[in-house]
Amino acid sequence: EVQLLESGGTLVQPGGSLRLSCAASGFTFSNYAMTWVRQAPGKGLEWVSAISGGGGATYYADSVKGRFTISRDNSKNTLYLQMHSLGADDTAVYFCARDRISRVYASSWYAYWGQGSLVTVSS
Amino acid sequence: QSVLTQPPSASGTPGQRVTISCSGSSSNIGSNTVNWYQQFPGTAPKLLIYSSTQRPSGVPDRFSGSKSGSSATLAISGLQSDDEADYYCSAWEDSLNHWVFGGGTKVTVL
C-alpha cells in the first residue's frame, strides 16, 4: 500500500526557515517523481514544486522560486522541502504527492497524496 | 488569480446532473490533458479524473470528464449528498513549465 507521511510543519516566525519531510513507503521511491502542493486556509490548491525520480530535475512555482528548495534522499525514501524567508502568504497545509512516472511530465497525474502538514507563519 | 478558471460554486438536487467548467488557454488545457481532484474538508485531494476523460478504479461512473479546445468539463450525474465537496481541475502550463490548478468549485447538494 502506497503511503506518504508529511512532517515538520509548525509555527514559525516571519523571515524564518523550516524543512518539511515526506516519508514514502509501499513503492520503489526512486522510480517516481514527487511534488509539493499547498493549500492556504480556506483557499484552493497551489502547486509548489516537483522533483524527478533521480533528483536531477526540479521545478518551482514563481511564488517560491529562490526561497524554497525541493530535494530527495532515495536511500531514505524521503522527500524534502526546505523553506527560507517565510512570510504570512506561505501559511498553508503542505501536501506531498506521487507522480505516475519518474519524470515530471505534462501528461501525468497525482494518484497518491499525503495527509498534509500545517505550516503557520506568524509572530 | 488562477491560470485555470472555475466557477466558485455549483449546486443541484439529488439525482440531478451537475457540470463544472474549467477554462484555460492554448498553453495549458489547449495543449495538454486535464486532471480533476475531489477534496473533502480537512482531507487530502483525491484523483477523480485523469487524462481529461479517464476514471481511476473505484471512482463511480457517475463522474465523467471531457475536453474541448482550451476548456474542460467535469460532469456529475445522479448527484448524491456524498458528492458535496470541492473540485479542482489541473493541467500543465507550457509557459511556466509546471502544473497549475483551477481555483476550485464547491458543489452543494440542495
gemmi code that builds the backbone of each chain (N, CA, C; Angstrom):
import gemmi

chains = {
    "A": [
        ("GLU", (0.848, -1.202, 0.000), (0.000, 0.000, 0.000), (0.880, 1.248, 0.000)),
        ("VAL", (0.598, 2.143, -0.920), (1.351, 3.398, -1.002), (0.982, 4.289, 0.176)),
        ("GLN", (1.991, 4.764, 0.873), (1.756, 5.690, 1.973), (2.730, 6.851, 1.885)),
        ("LEU", (2.217, 8.042, 2.136), (3.023, 9.255, 2.183), (2.699, 9.972, 3.484)),
        ("LEU", (3.733, 10.283, 4.253), (3.511, 10.883, 5.562), (4.380, 12.122, 5.706)),
        ("GLU", (3.737, 13.290, 5.696), (4.449, 14.546, 5.855), (4.716, 14.838, 7.325)),
        ("SER", (5.777, 15.570, 7.574), (6.093, 16.006, 8.933), (6.923, 17.282, 8.859)),
        ("GLY", (7.038, 17.939, 9.996), (7.878, 19.120, 10.078), (7.125, 20.436, 10.148)),
        ("GLY", (5.833, 20.398, 9.890), (5.052, 21.625, 9.945), (4.931, 22.136, 11.377)),
        ("THR", (5.001, 23.445, 11.526), (4.924, 24.054, 12.838), (4.709, 25.552, 12.701)),
        ("LEU", (4.686, 26.245, 13.833), (4.602, 27.696, 13.851), (6.013, 28.262, 13.702)),
        ("VAL", (6.181, 29.171, 12.757), (7.486, 29.783, 12.518), (7.301, 31.281, 12.352)),
        ("GLN", (8.295, 32.033, 12.793), (8.213, 33.490, 12.698), (8.476, 33.978, 11.276)),
        ("PRO", (7.906, 35.109, 10.919), (8.190, 35.689, 9.596), (9.689, 35.852, 9.393)),
        ("GLY", (10.134, 35.488, 8.191), (11.554, 35.535, 7.885), (12.298, 34.273, 8.264)),
        ("GLY", (11.622, 33.361, 8.923), (12.265, 32.137, 9.388), (12.375, 31.064, 8.327)),
        ("SER", (12.940, 29.948, 8.730), (13.142, 28.800, 7.831), (12.526, 27.555, 8.439)),
        ("LEU", (12.261, 26.587, 7.564), (11.652, 25.343, 8.015), (11.904, 24.282, 6.961)),
        ("ARG", (12.052, 23.038, 7.389), (12.175, 21.939, 6.438), (11.052, 20.941, 6.661)),
        ("LEU", (10.311, 20.673, 5.607), (9.280, 19.641, 5.635), (9.846, 18.342, 5.084)),
        ("SER", (9.334, 17.244, 5.605), (9.708, 15.920, 5.110), (8.468, 15.161, 4.701)),
        ("CYS", (8.644, 14.236, 3.782), (7.562, 13.359, 3.340), (8.158, 11.958, 3.247)),
        ("ALA", (7.790, 11.100, 4.186), (8.287, 9.729, 4.204), (7.392, 8.847, 3.356)),
        ("ALA", (7.994, 8.133, 2.414), (7.234, 7.307, 1.486), (7.444, 5.825, 1.768)),
        ("SER", (6.407, 5.039, 1.528), (6.516, 3.596, 1.674), (5.516, 2.913, 0.760)),
        ("GLY", (5.747, 1.634, 0.498), (4.816, 0.860, -0.317), (5.104, 0.888, -1.801)),
        ("PHE", (6.197, 1.532, -2.207), (6.575, 1.563, -3.619), (8.066, 1.881, -3.731)),
        ("THR", (8.608, 1.679, -4.908), (10.026, 1.966, -5.141), (10.177, 3.467, -5.356)),
        ("PHE", (10.601, 4.151, -4.309), (10.572, 5.610, -4.259), (11.315, 6.254, -5.429)),
        ("SER", (12.472, 5.744, -5.766), (13.299, 6.371, -6.796), (12.691, 6.273, -8.198)),
        ("ASN", (11.674, 5.460, -8.360), (11.043, 5.288, -9.669), (9.996, 6.346, -9.984)),
        ("TYR", (9.742, 7.248, -9.027), (8.652, 8.203, -9.199), (9.073, 9.633, -8.875)),
        ("ALA", (8.625, 10.553, -9.748), (8.753, 11.966, -9.424), (7.801, 12.274, -8.265)),
        ("MET", (8.138, 13.319, -7.536), (7.328, 13.720, -6.383), (7.068, 15.218, -6.447)),
        ("THR", (6.013, 15.644, -5.787), (5.645, 17.053, -5.833), (5.141, 17.539, -4.481)),
        ("TRP", (5.180, 18.846, -4.296), (4.568, 19.502, -3.139), (3.452, 20.424, -3.645)),
        ("VAL", (2.314, 20.328, -2.991), (1.165, 21.188, -3.276), (0.729, 21.780, -1.942)),
        ("ARG", (0.384, 23.054, -1.924), (-0.038, 23.655, -0.669), (-1.439, 24.246, -0.779)),
        ("GLN", (-2.036, 24.453, 0.400), (-3.388, 24.998, 0.458), (-3.481, 25.938, 1.651)),
        ("ALA", (-3.587, 27.220, 1.371), (-3.757, 28.204, 2.431), (-5.131, 28.022, 3.063)),
        ("PRO", (-5.288, 28.432, 4.313), (-6.572, 28.252, 4.999), (-7.737, 28.841, 4.215)),
        ("GLY", (-8.727, 28.001, 3.918), (-9.909, 28.455, 3.202), (-9.708, 28.744, 1.728)),
        ("LYS", (-8.522, 28.403, 1.207), (-8.211, 28.700, -0.193), (-8.053, 27.427, -1.013)),
        ("GLY", (-7.749, 27.602, -2.282), (-7.599, 26.464, -3.175), (-6.206, 25.874, -3.175)),
        ("LEU", (-6.030, 24.883, -4.030), (-4.744, 24.202, -4.137), (-3.771, 25.042, -4.961)),
        ("GLU", (-2.516, 25.036, -4.543), (-1.457, 25.730, -5.265), (-0.271, 24.780, -5.432)),
        ("TRP", (0.089, 24.489, -6.672), (1.273, 23.680, -6.925), (2.513, 24.453, -6.503)),
        ("VAL", (3.455, 23.788, -5.824), (4.628, 24.478, -5.270), (5.923, 24.062, -5.966)),
        ("SER", (6.166, 22.751, -6.028), (7.456, 22.301, -6.536), (7.398, 20.825, -6.876)),
        ("ALA", (8.272, 20.387, -7.766), (8.342, 18.970, -8.126), (9.787, 18.581, -8.386)),
        ("ILE", (10.049, 17.282, -8.277), (11.396, 16.763, -8.485), (11.304, 15.408, -9.170)),
        ("SER", (12.209, 15.148, -10.081), (12.217, 13.879, -10.795), (12.668, 12.750, -9.869)),
        ("GLY", (12.486, 11.528, -10.331), (12.804, 10.377, -9.509), (14.260, 10.305, -9.076)),
        ("GLY", (15.152, 10.683, -9.973), (16.565, 10.662, -9.649), (17.042, 11.917, -8.951)),
        ("GLY", (16.186, 12.926, -8.921), (16.535, 14.181, -8.252), (17.234, 15.190, -9.139)),
        ("GLY", (17.482, 14.822, -10.403), (18.257, 15.704, -11.264), (17.482, 16.877, -11.844)),
        ("ALA", (16.176, 16.784, -11.845), (15.352, 17.860, -12.400), (14.407, 18.375, -11.339)),
        ("THR", (14.381, 19.694, -11.158), (13.497, 20.309, -10.179), (12.712, 21.447, -10.820)),
        ("TYR", (11.547, 21.707, -10.281), (10.644, 22.713, -10.821), (10.028, 23.479, -9.659)),
        ("TYR", (9.808, 24.798, -9.859), (9.274, 25.627, -8.796), (8.225, 26.606, -9.311)),
        ("ALA", (7.246, 26.877, -8.475), (6.313, 27.963, -8.756), (7.058, 29.282, -8.554)),
        ("ASP", (6.662, 30.301, -9.297), (7.318, 31.600, -9.172), (7.233, 32.142, -7.750)),
        ("SER", (6.145, 31.815, -7.052), (5.914, 32.345, -5.709), (6.932, 31.839, -4.691)),
        ("VAL", (7.638, 30.757, -5.007), (8.592, 30.193, -4.039), (10.006, 30.092, -4.604)),
        ("LYS", (10.178, 30.381, -5.874), (11.488, 30.249, -6.512), (12.509, 31.140, -5.812)),
        ("GLY", (13.652, 30.569, -5.514), (14.702, 31.309, -4.821), (14.595, 31.247, -3.310)),
        ("ARG", (13.455, 30.805, -2.797), (13.267, 30.692, -1.341), (13.128, 29.242, -0.890)),
        ("PHE", (12.524, 28.417, -1.730), (12.287, 27.006, -1.389), (13.208, 26.117, -2.211)),
        ("THR", (13.610, 25.000, -1.626), (14.412, 24.006, -2.330), (13.821, 22.626, -2.104)),
        ("ILE", (13.496, 21.953, -3.186), (13.000, 20.589, -3.098), (14.179, 19.637, -3.276)),
        ("SER", (14.163, 18.556, -2.533), (15.213, 17.547, -2.653), (14.657, 16.203, -2.206)),
        ("ARG", (15.436, 15.179, -2.427), (15.002, 13.844, -2.018), (16.211, 13.004, -1.660)),
        ("ASP", (16.013, 12.063, -0.759), (17.029, 11.093, -0.395), (16.434, 9.728, -0.707)),
        ("ASN", (16.802, 9.184, -1.850), (16.209, 7.917, -2.273), (16.641, 6.743, -1.391)),
        ("SER", (17.740, 6.886, -0.690), (18.161, 5.815, 0.220), (17.308, 5.786, 1.482)),
        ("LYS", (16.671, 6.923, 1.765), (15.800, 7.013, 2.941), (14.326, 7.100, 2.569)),
        ("ASN", (14.032, 7.005, 1.261), (12.639, 7.095, 0.787), (11.940, 8.346, 1.317)),
        ("THR", (12.631, 9.457, 1.259), (12.108, 10.676, 1.842), (12.265, 11.868, 0.901)),
        ("LEU", (11.218, 12.648, 0.828), (11.177, 13.887, 0.062), (11.264, 15.047, 1.039)),
        ("TYR", (11.925, 16.124, 0.622), (12.077, 17.289, 1.488), (11.647, 18.565, 0.784)),
        ("LEU", (11.286, 19.553, 1.607), (11.073, 20.901, 1.105), (11.700, 21.850, 2.118)),
        ("GLN", (12.821, 22.437, 1.739), (13.498, 23.417, 2.583), (12.938, 24.789, 2.240)),
        ("MET", (12.440, 25.485, 3.254), (11.789, 26.773, 3.029), (12.521, 27.870, 3.797)),
        ("HIS", (12.841, 28.948, 3.113), (13.510, 30.091, 3.731), (12.682, 31.353, 3.507)),
        ("SER", (13.014, 32.400, 4.277), (12.364, 33.716, 4.134), (10.852, 33.587, 4.113)),
        ("LEU", (10.356, 32.860, 5.069), (8.915, 32.588, 5.103), (8.124, 33.840, 5.446)),
        ("GLY", (6.976, 33.969, 4.783), (6.067, 35.078, 5.031), (4.673, 34.573, 5.297)),
        ("ALA", (3.789, 35.474, 5.669), (2.418, 35.090, 6.000), (1.741, 34.350, 4.839)),
        ("ASP", (2.089, 34.712, 3.625), (1.494, 34.071, 2.444), (1.897, 32.619, 2.298)),
        ("ASP", (2.888, 32.178, 3.052), (3.320, 30.783, 2.996), (2.565, 29.914, 3.989)),
        ("THR", (1.728, 30.529, 4.816), (0.910, 29.770, 5.751), (-0.040, 28.872, 4.968)),
        ("ALA", (0.054, 27.573, 5.196), (-0.739, 26.626, 4.416), (-0.529, 25.212, 4.933)),
        ("VAL", (-1.416, 24.336, 4.505), (-1.160, 22.904, 4.645), (-0.369, 22.478, 3.416)),
        ("TYR", (0.733, 21.795, 3.643), (1.593, 21.342, 2.559), (1.406, 19.847, 2.367)),
        ("PHE", (0.993, 19.478, 1.147), (0.797, 18.071, 0.796), (1.946, 17.609, -0.095)),
        ("CYS", (2.411, 16.394, 0.121), (3.284, 15.771, -0.869), (2.432, 14.791, -1.673)),
        ("ALA", (2.802, 14.600, -2.920), (2.043, 13.711, -3.803), (2.996, 12.985, -4.731)),
        ("ARG", (2.601, 11.785, -5.144), (3.432, 10.973, -6.018), (2.973, 11.080, -7.457)),
        ("ASP", (3.936, 11.265, -8.347), (3.652, 11.287, -9.773), (3.453, 9.851, -10.264)),
        ("ARG", (3.162, 9.689, -11.546), (2.916, 8.337, -12.041), (4.144, 7.722, -12.709)),
        ("ILE", (5.166, 8.552, -12.989), (6.400, 8.042, -13.587), (7.574, 8.777, -12.959)),
        ("SER", (8.768, 8.488, -13.439), (9.962, 9.035, -12.798), (10.274, 10.472, -13.193)),
        ("ARG", (9.705, 10.924, -14.300), (10.000, 12.302, -14.682), (8.765, 13.169, -14.515)),
        ("VAL", (9.005, 14.458, -14.352), (7.909, 15.415, -14.244), (7.399, 15.635, -15.660)),
        ("TYR", (6.131, 15.377, -15.869), (5.623, 15.150, -17.218), (4.249, 15.782, -17.378)),
        ("ALA", (4.024, 16.443, -18.502), (2.766, 17.160, -18.706), (1.551, 16.238, -18.704)),
        ("SER", (1.703, 15.032, -19.212), (0.562, 14.118, -19.291), (0.562, 13.164, -18.102)),
        ("SER", (0.668, 13.700, -16.927), (0.728, 12.878, -15.729), (-0.382, 13.273, -14.762)),
        ("TRP", (-0.375, 12.671, -13.610), (-1.372, 12.988, -12.596), (-0.888, 12.511, -11.240)),
        ("TYR", (-1.574, 12.925, -10.177), (-1.201, 12.552, -8.814), (-2.282, 11.666, -8.206)),
        ("ALA", (-1.995, 10.379, -8.130), (-2.974, 9.432, -7.592), (-2.804, 9.206, -6.090)),
        ("TYR", (-1.635, 9.582, -5.569), (-1.369, 9.340, -4.147), (-0.923, 10.638, -3.477)),
        ("TRP", (-1.551, 10.916, -2.354), (-1.288, 12.133, -1.592), (-1.067, 11.791, -0.125)),
        ("GLY", (-0.264, 12.612, 0.545), (-0.148, 12.517, 1.990), (-1.299, 13.266, 2.639)),
        ("GLN", (-1.327, 13.240, 3.967), (-2.422, 13.867, 4.703), (-2.188, 15.357, 4.944)),
        ("GLY", (-0.960, 15.808, 4.693), (-0.662, 17.230, 4.822), (0.010, 17.595, 6.128)),
        ("SER", (0.777, 18.686, 6.085), (1.474, 19.202, 7.259), (1.272, 20.715, 7.293)),
        ("LEU", (0.809, 21.212, 8.423), (0.452, 22.619, 8.533), (1.657, 23.480, 8.903)),
        ("VAL", (1.900, 24.485, 8.082), (2.927, 25.484, 8.357), (2.229, 26.808, 8.625)),
        ("THR", (2.497, 27.366, 9.787), (1.908, 28.652, 10.149), (3.026, 29.663, 10.335)),
        ("VAL", (2.967, 30.742, 9.576), (3.973, 31.794, 9.680), (3.333, 32.987, 10.377)),
        ("SER", (3.790, 33.241, 11.596), (3.192, 34.310, 12.398), (4.130, 34.675, 13.533)),
        ("SER", (4.051, 35.937, 13.930), (4.864, 36.389, 15.063), (4.058, 36.283, 16.356)),
    ],
    "B": [
        ("GLN", (-5.388, 35.005, -8.542), (-5.973, 34.774, -9.867), (-5.382, 33.497, -10.457)),
        ("SER", (-6.212, 32.438, -10.568), (-5.731, 31.168, -11.079), (-5.608, 31.216, -12.597)),
        ("VAL", (-4.666, 30.437, -13.118), (-4.482, 30.325, -14.567), (-5.679, 29.619, -15.197)),
        ("LEU", (-6.219, 28.653, -14.453), (-7.412, 27.928, -14.897), (-8.613, 28.488, -14.137)),
        ("THR", (-9.694, 28.784, -14.860), (-10.858, 29.434, -14.269), (-12.002, 28.461, -14.062)),
        ("GLN", (-12.442, 28.351, -12.816), (-13.598, 27.531, -12.466), (-14.640, 28.413, -11.787)),
        ("PRO", (-15.909, 28.040, -11.898), (-16.932, 28.763, -11.124), (-16.735, 28.436, -9.651)),
        ("PRO", (-16.919, 29.399, -8.758), (-16.695, 29.131, -7.333), (-17.676, 28.141, -6.734)),
        ("SER", (-18.858, 28.036, -7.316), (-19.846, 27.142, -6.736), (-20.736, 26.534, -7.812)),
        ("ALA", (-21.311, 25.406, -7.463), (-22.295, 24.717, -8.295), (-23.206, 23.949, -7.355)),
        ("SER", (-24.433, 23.747, -7.759), (-25.361, 23.042, -6.884), (-26.407, 22.288, -7.686)),
        ("GLY", (-27.050, 21.366, -7.027), (-28.119, 20.591, -7.639), (-28.837, 19.784, -6.590)),
        ("THR", (-29.977, 19.273, -6.961), (-30.738, 18.409, -6.066), (-30.317, 16.956, -6.288)),
        ("PRO", (-30.577, 16.102, -5.344), (-30.221, 14.682, -5.508), (-30.786, 14.109, -6.804)),
        ("GLY", (-29.949, 13.412, -7.530), (-30.356, 12.811, -8.782), (-30.090, 13.662, -10.005)),
        ("GLN", (-29.880, 14.948, -9.813), (-29.628, 15.840, -10.934), (-28.216, 15.653, -11.484)),
        ("ARG", (-28.003, 16.273, -12.653), (-26.678, 16.290, -13.272), (-26.095, 17.683, -13.102)),
        ("VAL", (-24.874, 17.719, -12.607), (-24.176, 18.983, -12.385), (-22.908, 18.987, -13.223)),
        ("THR", (-22.604, 20.125, -13.824), (-21.371, 20.241, -14.593), (-20.516, 21.375, -14.042)),
        ("ILE", (-19.212, 21.174, -14.074), (-18.244, 22.177, -13.617), (-17.291, 22.454, -14.772)),
        ("SER", (-17.153, 23.710, -15.119), (-16.270, 24.077, -16.216), (-14.893, 24.469, -15.708)),
        ("CYS", (-13.922, 24.322, -16.584), (-12.541, 24.705, -16.293), (-12.002, 25.339, -17.571)),
        ("SER", (-11.824, 26.638, -17.540), (-11.409, 27.364, -18.735), (-9.934, 27.730, -18.660)),
        ("GLY", (-9.224, 27.426, -19.724), (-7.799, 27.735, -19.761), (-7.416, 28.437, -21.042)),
        ("SER", (-6.257, 28.061, -21.564), (-5.751, 28.687, -22.786), (-4.979, 27.656, -23.607)),
        ("SER", (-4.441, 28.121, -24.728), (-3.724, 27.221, -25.626), (-2.449, 26.679, -25.001)),
        ("SER", (-1.937, 27.352, -23.974), (-0.682, 26.918, -23.352), (-0.893, 25.955, -22.191)),
        ("ASN", (-2.112, 25.672, -21.847), (-2.361, 24.688, -20.799), (-3.381, 23.652, -21.287)),
        ("ILE", (-4.644, 23.871, -21.084), (-5.641, 22.880, -21.496), (-5.612, 22.649, -23.007)),
        ("GLY", (-5.360, 23.713, -23.759), (-5.366, 23.597, -25.217), (-4.319, 22.644, -25.757)),
        ("SER", (-3.261, 22.391, -24.989), (-2.189, 21.535, -25.497), (-1.848, 20.372, -24.571)),
        ("ASN", (-2.549, 20.259, -23.464), (-2.273, 19.186, -22.501), (-3.560, 18.602, -21.935)),
        ("THR", (-3.412, 17.446, -21.313), (-4.590, 16.821, -20.718), (-4.929, 17.476, -19.377)),
        ("VAL", (-6.121, 17.164, -18.890), (-6.653, 17.766, -17.665), (-6.932, 16.683, -16.632)),
        ("ASN", (-6.623, 17.000, -15.396), (-6.953, 16.111, -14.275), (-7.926, 16.832, -13.353)),
        ("TRP", (-8.770, 16.047, -12.719), (-9.724, 16.599, -11.763), (-9.520, 15.918, -10.409)),
        ("TYR", (-9.602, 16.720, -9.358), (-9.438, 16.217, -7.998), (-10.644, 16.611, -7.166)),
        ("GLN", (-11.020, 15.711, -6.282), (-12.113, 15.933, -5.330), (-11.506, 16.075, -3.943)),
        ("GLN", (-11.989, 17.056, -3.182), (-11.447, 17.242, -1.831), (-12.557, 17.536, -0.842)),
        ("PHE", (-12.589, 16.740, 0.221), (-13.493, 16.984, 1.331), (-12.761, 17.809, 2.377)),
        ("PRO", (-13.499, 18.585, 3.172), (-12.854, 19.458, 4.167), (-11.917, 18.688, 5.091)),
        ("GLY", (-10.724, 19.235, 5.256), (-9.771, 18.645, 6.183), (-9.074, 17.394, 5.693)),
        ("THR", (-9.258, 17.055, 4.423), (-8.625, 15.846, 3.889), (-7.785, 16.171, 2.661)),
        ("ALA", (-6.983, 15.206, 2.238), (-6.163, 15.384, 1.047), (-7.012, 15.268, -0.213)),
        ("PRO", (-6.585, 15.915, -1.284), (-7.298, 15.744, -2.561), (-7.247, 14.288, -3.019)),
        ("LYS", (-8.269, 13.920, -3.804), (-8.346, 12.574, -4.362), (-8.479, 12.694, -5.879)),
        ("LEU", (-7.691, 11.910, -6.600), (-7.779, 11.925, -8.056), (-9.125, 11.394, -8.508)),
        ("LEU", (-9.822, 12.180, -9.317), (-11.170, 11.812, -9.760), (-11.194, 11.461, -11.255)),
        ("ILE", (-10.521, 12.271, -12.049), (-10.430, 12.072, -13.488), (-8.990, 12.379, -13.910)),
        ("TYR", (-8.408, 11.530, -14.750), (-7.084, 11.815, -15.289), (-7.111, 11.739, -16.813)),
        ("SER", (-6.130, 12.336, -17.430), (-6.059, 12.374, -18.898), (-7.373, 12.847, -19.505)),
        ("SER", (-7.976, 13.820, -18.877), (-9.194, 14.512, -19.346), (-10.471, 13.691, -19.237)),
        ("THR", (-10.392, 12.380, -19.494), (-11.628, 11.583, -19.570), (-11.594, 10.254, -18.813)),
        ("GLN", (-10.464, 9.911, -18.225), (-10.308, 8.585, -17.623), (-10.597, 8.582, -16.122)),
        ("ARG", (-11.277, 7.553, -15.676), (-11.576, 7.405, -14.257), (-10.651, 6.362, -13.630)),
        ("PRO", (-10.032, 6.703, -12.496), (-9.250, 5.679, -11.766), (-10.197, 4.596, -11.266)),
        ("SER", (-9.663, 3.425, -11.026), (-10.503, 2.361, -10.492), (-11.082, 2.791, -9.149)),
        ("GLY", (-12.341, 2.486, -8.950), (-13.002, 2.839, -7.707), (-13.828, 4.115, -7.790)),
        ("VAL", (-13.607, 4.911, -8.809), (-14.397, 6.136, -8.984), (-15.679, 5.772, -9.736)),
        ("PRO", (-16.825, 6.102, -9.177), (-18.095, 5.733, -9.831), (-18.224, 6.338, -11.227)),
        ("ASP", (-18.919, 5.641, -12.094), (-19.078, 6.141, -13.465), (-20.061, 7.305, -13.544)),
        ("ARG", (-20.570, 7.734, -12.396), (-21.381, 8.958, -12.363), (-20.518, 10.187, -12.651)),
        ("PHE", (-19.218, 10.024, -12.455), (-18.282, 11.117, -12.710), (-17.679, 10.931, -14.106)),
        ("SER", (-17.700, 11.998, -14.891), (-17.119, 11.917, -16.222), (-16.443, 13.235, -16.579)),
        ("GLY", (-15.437, 13.147, -17.420), (-14.696, 14.329, -17.834), (-14.654, 14.442, -19.340)),
        ("SER", (-14.589, 15.681, -19.815), (-14.458, 15.926, -21.242), (-13.588, 17.153, -21.450)),
        ("LYS", (-13.078, 17.283, -22.668), (-12.233, 18.430, -23.005), (-12.519, 18.838, -24.438)),
        ("SER", (-12.608, 20.140, -24.641), (-12.796, 20.677, -25.982), (-12.004, 21.970, -26.086)),
        ("GLY", (-11.057, 21.979, -26.988), (-10.237, 23.170, -27.153), (-9.487, 23.510, -25.889)),
        ("SER", (-9.687, 24.706, -25.375), (-8.996, 25.155, -24.170), (-9.874, 25.095, -22.928)),
        ("SER", (-10.905, 24.291, -22.971), (-11.781, 24.136, -21.817), (-12.033, 22.672, -21.516)),
        ("ALA", (-12.318, 22.419, -20.252), (-12.645, 21.058, -19.813), (-13.883, 21.120, -18.929)),
        ("THR", (-14.557, 19.989, -18.826), (-15.778, 19.924, -18.024), (-15.800, 18.645, -17.214)),
        ("LEU", (-16.181, 18.785, -15.960), (-16.446, 17.634, -15.097), (-17.959, 17.544, -14.931)),
        ("ALA", (-18.510, 16.386, -15.173), (-19.943, 16.168, -15.011), (-20.180, 15.150, -13.907)),
        ("ILE", (-21.140, 15.462, -13.060), (-21.571, 14.536, -12.019), (-23.040, 14.236, -12.284)),
        ("SER", (-23.334, 13.007, -12.636), (-24.725, 12.630, -12.877), (-25.254, 11.875, -11.664)),
        ("GLY", (-26.568, 11.877, -11.510), (-27.159, 11.210, -10.352), (-26.577, 11.745, -9.055)),
        ("LEU", (-26.582, 13.057, -8.906), (-25.947, 13.723, -7.770), (-26.379, 13.121, -6.442)),
        ("GLN", (-25.410, 12.893, -5.567), (-25.683, 12.331, -4.243), (-25.145, 13.276, -3.166)),
        ("SER", (-25.681, 13.140, -1.962), (-25.242, 14.017, -0.861), (-23.745, 13.830, -0.586)),
        ("ASP", (-23.239, 12.630, -0.820), (-21.811, 12.354, -0.609), (-20.912, 13.093, -1.592)),
        ("ASP", (-21.513, 13.691, -2.620), (-20.711, 14.397, -3.622), (-20.406, 15.834, -3.208)),
        ("GLU", (-20.959, 16.257, -2.078), (-20.656, 17.600, -1.594), (-19.184, 17.696, -1.239)),
        ("ALA", (-18.466, 18.498, -1.996), (-17.010, 18.592, -1.856), (-16.516, 19.733, -2.731)),
        ("ASP", (-15.213, 19.967, -2.665), (-14.572, 20.926, -3.566), (-13.929, 20.139, -4.707)),
        ("TYR", (-14.013, 20.698, -5.899), (-13.468, 20.040, -7.085), (-12.491, 20.974, -7.782)),
        ("TYR", (-11.317, 20.429, -8.128), (-10.265, 21.226, -8.743), (-9.826, 20.607, -10.072)),
        ("CYS", (-9.668, 21.448, -11.076), (-9.052, 20.989, -12.316), (-7.569, 21.346, -12.272)),
        ("SER", (-6.788, 20.631, -13.063), (-5.354, 20.869, -13.096), (-4.821, 20.507, -14.477)),
        ("ALA", (-3.833, 21.262, -14.930), (-3.196, 20.982, -16.216), (-1.778, 21.528, -16.191)),
        ("TRP", (-0.961, 21.044, -17.093), (0.415, 21.543, -17.237), (0.374, 22.850, -18.009)),
        ("GLU", (1.102, 23.835, -17.504), (1.189, 25.127, -18.164), (2.534, 25.208, -18.894)),
        ("ASP", (2.462, 25.215, -20.214), (3.690, 25.177, -21.016), (4.562, 26.413, -20.788)),
        ("SER", (3.956, 27.565, -20.608), (4.736, 28.804, -20.483), (5.468, 28.890, -19.141)),
        ("LEU", (4.963, 28.188, -18.135), (5.580, 28.204, -16.806), (6.405, 26.955, -16.555)),
        ("ASN", (6.185, 25.928, -17.375), (6.846, 24.633, -17.216), (6.528, 23.996, -15.870)),
        ("HIS", (5.279, 24.095, -15.451), (4.838, 23.394, -14.258), (3.319, 23.290, -14.236)),
        ("TRP", (2.820, 22.592, -13.246), (1.381, 22.361, -13.111), (0.687, 23.603, -12.563)),
        ("VAL", (-0.575, 23.755, -12.942), (-1.426, 24.797, -12.379), (-2.767, 24.179, -12.022)),
        ("PHE", (-3.413, 24.780, -11.025), (-4.735, 24.341, -10.596), (-5.755, 25.428, -10.867)),
        ("GLY", (-7.003, 25.014, -11.027), (-8.096, 25.961, -11.034), (-8.376, 26.406, -9.606)),
        ("GLY", (-9.199, 27.437, -9.463), (-9.484, 27.974, -8.139), (-10.383, 27.093, -7.287)),
        ("GLY", (-10.994, 26.088, -7.918), (-11.846, 25.175, -7.169), (-13.320, 25.540, -7.257)),
        ("THR", (-14.150, 24.523, -7.243), (-15.609, 24.693, -7.269), (-16.223, 23.909, -6.125)),
        ("LYS", (-17.002, 24.601, -5.320), (-17.682, 23.935, -4.210), (-19.040, 23.448, -4.689)),
        ("VAL", (-19.254, 22.167, -4.605), (-20.530, 21.579, -5.017), (-21.405, 21.364, -3.793)),
        ("THR", (-22.610, 21.885, -3.884), (-23.597, 21.751, -2.813), (-24.783, 20.953, -3.308)),
        ("VAL", (-25.215, 20.006, -2.508), (-26.403, 19.215, -2.832), (-27.574, 19.794, -2.044)),
        ("LEU", (-28.535, 20.315, -2.762), (-29.647, 21.043, -2.125), (-30.657, 20.109, -1.474)),
    ],
}
model = gemmi.Model(1)
for chain_id, residues in chains.items():
    chain = gemmi.Chain(chain_id)
    for i, (resn, *xyz) in enumerate(residues, 1):
        res = gemmi.Residue()
        res.name, res.seqid = resn, gemmi.SeqId(i, " ")
        for name, pos in zip(("N", "CA", "C"), xyz):
            atom = gemmi.Atom()
            atom.name, atom.element = name, gemmi.Element(name[0])
            atom.pos, atom.b_iso = gemmi.Position(*pos), 0.0
            res.add_atom(atom)
        chain.add_residue(res)
    model.add_chain(chain)
structure = gemmi.Structure()
structure.add_model(model)
structure.setup_entities()
